[in-house]
């Protein structure tokens, strides 16, 4: 049977089908020793760059199974600026898993966006936006990192990075000089060492050459991160210490379905301007983001100390199965709640002027609740979300609908 499969892979039509599926799943089209993509970032648009065109590529496993290089070049018709990135990573050893990476990038970013969200240059991010995308930051970044897996489920990382941030669109950097007068800054810079660790007992993976997908575990995962800023080192403007921690867990509840929760906490020691503080993850698209506040705008809330809890209860048809139509459709119900509490010290508020659409959480925790229906046509989830407070902020609504692709079985 293995010989039969290998033989089928040499048939041109079957090879084409494999390439198409691979492109849809990974976003890259294989072309010998090179893969072109991701295709979903080839074109996008926003109010800062206008029409954005991007070409990217990375080496494939035919080039090497130990080393991978990647890069891209992008151009915006409105700002008329080139953006680019170049880097690579490679295995020092595969067992234990030890990876060294080196990257350089000059591109715009959406600060305060969750790691789960579509990137700002994703065509889906452009298509599903509910507000103009004009709060971008030009980031020039050098990064060297080392990742080590000690055993299955326990890994650590060390990173050295230099970042230069410049405001774009509706953002600006205004601080008070020694004379107490406003001074507009063109950029701010940081030099930082970041140490991280992650542990999940009995975690399993589906592994490719470099990328791995976690199959999870019945136990919670714990992530911790320590960042140390160094003023005066390679142009760094600030001394600070950043502590972050996260716990995630999926709990099976038998006939009640399953519960999924995430607890985040963090604190920043030092005096920093708002781009370097904890910008709570908002979402300005119609696509539902599991680890962001879906009724919160980008840059709406900023803290130097915070804690948040995200909870989702998936009932797996516990109630809908009692209705014949819903039982035939196999729709499933899900409810959720998200809460964040935080504070912002006066010294950090004074370090850089907050813009009119930026706030702290001095009025109490921010909260939103949701009710959703998943497993619609096996791939779609629709959520109705209620924002519970801070309703007097600009460009917010108390009710919102969001969509999500969520393949269930």
Rosetta blueprint (number, residue, H / E / L):
1 X L
2 X H
3 X H
4 X H
5 X H
6 X H
7 X H
8 X H
9 X L
10 X L
11 X L
12 X H
13 X H
14 X H
15 X H
16 X H
17 X H
18 X H
19 X H
20 X H
21 X H
22 X H
23 X H
24 X H
25 X H
26 X H
27 X L
28 X E
29 X E
30 X E
31 X E
32 X L
33 X L
34 X E
35 X E
36 X E
37 X E
38 X L
39 X H
40 X H
41 X H
42 X L
43 X E
44 X E
45 X E
46 X E
47 X L
48 X L
49 X L
50 X E
51 X E
52 X E
53 X E
54 X E
55 X E
56 X E
57 X E
58 X E
59 X E
60 X L
61 X L
62 X L
63 X L
64 X L
65 X L
66 X L
67 X E
68 X E
69 X E
70 X E
71 X E
72 X E
73 X E
74 X E
75 X E
76 X E
77 X L
78 X L
79 X L
80 X L
81 X L
82 X E
83 X E
84 X E
85 X E
86 X E
87 X E
88 X E
89 X E
90 X E
91 X E
92 X E
93 X E
94 X L
95 X L
96 X L
97 X L
98 X E
99 X E
100 X E
101 X E
102 X E
103 X E
104 X E
105 X E
106 X E
107 X E
108 X E
109 X E
110 X L
111 X L
112 X L
113 X L
114 X L
115 X L
116 X L
117 X L
118 X L
119 X L
120 X L
121 X L
122 X L
123 X H
124 X H
125 X H
126 X H
127 X H
128 X L
129 X E
130 X L
131 X L
132 X L
133 X L
134 X L
135 X L
136 X L
137 X E
138 X E
139 X E
140 X E
141 X E
142 X E
143 X E
144 X E
145 X E
146 X E
147 X E
148 X E
149 X E
150 X E
151 X E
152 X L
153 X L
154 X E
155 X E
156 X E
157 X E
158 X E
159 X E
160 X E
161 X E
162 X E
163 X E
164 X E
165 X E
166 X E
167 X E
168 X L
169 X L
170 X L
171 X L
172 X L
173 X E
174 X E
175 X E
176 X E
177 X L
178 X L
179 X L
180 X L
181 X L
182 X E
183 X E
184 X E
185 X E
186 X L
187 X L
188 X E
189 X E
190 X E
191 X E
192 X E
193 X E
194 X E
195 X E
196 X E
197 X E
198 X E
199 X E
200 X E
201 X L
202 X L
203 X L
204 X E
205 X E
206 X E
207 X E
208 X L
209 X L
210 X L
211 X L
212 X E
213 X E
214 X E
215 X E
216 X E
217 X L
218 X L
219 X L
220 X L
221 X E
222 X E
223 X E
224 X E
225 X E
226 X E
227 X E
228 X E
229 X E
230 X L
231 X L
232 X L
233 X L
234 X L
235 X L
236 X L
237 X L
238 X L
239 X L
240 X E
241 X E
242 X E
243 X E
244 X E
245 X E
246 X E
247 X E
248 X E
249 X E
250 X E
251 X E
252 X E
253 X L
254 X H
255 X H
256 X H
257 X L
258 X E
259 X E
260 X E
261 X E
262 X E
263 X E
264 X E
265 X E
266 X E
267 X E
268 X E
269 X E
270 X E
271 X L
272 X L
273 X L
274 X H
275 X H
276 X H
277 X L
278 X E
279 X E
280 X L
281 X L
282 X L
283 X L
284 X L
285 X E
286 X L
287 X E
288 X L
289 X L
290 X L
291 X L
292 X L
293 X L
294 X L
295 X L
296 X L
297 X L
298 X L
299 X L
300 X L
301 X E
302 X E
303 X E
304 X L
305 X E
306 X E
307 X E
308 X E
309 X E
310 X E
311 X E
312 X E
313 X E
314 X E
315 X L
316 X L
317 X L
318 X L
319 X L
320 X H
321 X H
322 X H
323 X L
324 X H
325 X H
326 X H
327 X H
328 X H
329 X H
330 X L
331 X L
332 X E
333 X E
334 X E
335 X E
336 X E
337 X E
338 X E
339 X E
340 X E
341 X E
342 X E
343 X E
344 X L
345 X L
346 X H
347 X H
348 X H
349 X H
350 X H
351 X H
352 X L
353 X L
354 X L
355 X L
356 X L
357 X L
358 X L
359 X E
360 X L
361 X L
362 X L
363 X L
364 X L
365 X L
366 X E
367 X E
368 X E
369 X E
370 X E
371 X E
372 X E
373 X E
374 X E
375 X E
376 X E
377 X L
378 X L
379 X L
380 X E
381 X E
382 X E
383 X E
384 X E
385 X E
386 X E
387 X E
388 X L
389 X L
390 X L
391 X L
392 X L
393 X L
394 X L
395 X L
396 X L
397 X L
398 X L
399 X E
400 X E
401 X E
402 X E
403 X E
404 X E
405 X E
406 X L
407 X L
408 X L
409 X L
